[in-house]
Amino acid sequence: MPIKVAAIGTGNVGQHALTQLINDPRFELTAVWVSSDSKKGKDAGELAGLDIETGIIATTDLDDVLATEPDCAVYTAMADNRLVEALEDYRRILAAGVNLVGSSAVFLQYPWQTLPENMIAPIADAAASGQASLFIGGIDPGFANDLLPMALAGTCQSIEQIRCMEIINYDTYDSATVMFDVMGFGRPLDETPMLLQPGVLSLAWGSVVRQLAAGLGIELDEVTETHTRTPAPEDFDIASGHIAKGTAAALRFEVRGMKDGKAAVVLEHVTRLRDDLHPEWPQPAQEGGSYRIEITGEPSYALDLCLSSRKGDHNHAGLVATAARVVNAIPEVVAAPPGIRTTLDLPLVTGRGLYAPN
């Protein structure tokens, strides 16, 4: 019997999640929630960009979604700029007895010691009262810096450091809210965007280094962060809009999990808007971008993960992977004990049922 699933959000990630929920016979779509009146009333097939009608009409009312009694909800709605509202959505969904997978808010990937207890407790209490489970993942934070590095670490005799890197040109990433408001591209360098406010990097990616440390069986002494931004050498345009000369056009940051004065676990992002910016910074393994895992130990590893798609570029592939990571986890999350679930305690998600020869 198919698992009844509702889709919450139809943006850059949500559209791909919705496409899979419609096409994958493991799931039965019960409802779609959207954030804008311009999408309200549209068929799920149209919102997914498919040439079909599903009979599932989009709503802006979460109560309408819960009334369809799904087994699980897929939450891809923007949370970065509406954190309080998103966490309240999670609480309501879980308390209603609906399991939940999602791509945001990313710190719920592994919230312990990253979030204060008074932010975790309402989510955990709602999951307990509703006997429901929550799993947050994606490609980064997610698969590229939880499952893959832990799999490699499982073949080592000793480990000095795990470093996970995203090295990507974001010029084709089409989200003005994320690019300009959250990350601060195209903004003056003396203006501090949301992502670079003190402590925000450690909040967003602290879950990554904390979960990897937990996988290594160590307790970090602290999590630190550092970043560098550089200006555009001239005016140019990207998918999200205009980048003026002198405004932020490249960003490099690290979130470091420290143990005994050494960086045991490091999450690093190298983000450019043009390939020719900062050639001395780490370069991707393929044009446009890639993920890299470096383990220093015995033995040591360097693994490059290159994403591609027949339907778009590396950024498109990353959005599909983010959506598919959480959608494919639905059966395991539904079957899991109630509570906040992580990659450390979920069974391996293998892609069962996805074989589809051309």
Secondary structure as UniProt FT lines:
FT   STRAND          3..8
FT   TURN            12..13
FT   HELIX           14..23
FT   TURN            25..26
FT   STRAND          27..33
FT   TURN            37..41
FT   HELIX           44..47
FT   TURN            48..49
FT   HELIX           62..66
FT   TURN            67..68
FT   STRAND          72..75
FT   TURN            80..81
FT   HELIX           83..95
FT   TURN            96..97
FT   STRAND          99..102
FT   HELIX           106..109
FT   TURN            112..114
FT   HELIX           117..130
FT   STRAND          133..136
FT   TURN            140..141
FT   HELIX           143..145
FT   HELIX           147..153
FT   TURN            154..155
FT   STRAND          158..169
FT   TURN            171..172
FT   HELIX           177..182
FT   TURN            185..186
FT   TURN            189..190
FT   HELIX           194..196
FT   TURN            198..199
FT   HELIX           200..216
FT   STRAND          222..231
FT   STRAND          236..238
FT   TURN            239..240
FT   STRAND          241..243
FT   TURN            245..246
FT   STRAND          247..259
FT   TURN            260..261
FT   STRAND          262..272
FT   TURN            275..276
FT   TURN            279..280
FT   TURN            287..288
FT   STRAND          289..298
FT   STRAND          301..305
FT   TURN            310..311
FT   HELIX           314..327
FT   TURN            328..329
FT   HELIX           330..335
FT   STRAND          339..341
FT   TURN            343..345
FT   TURN            352..353
//
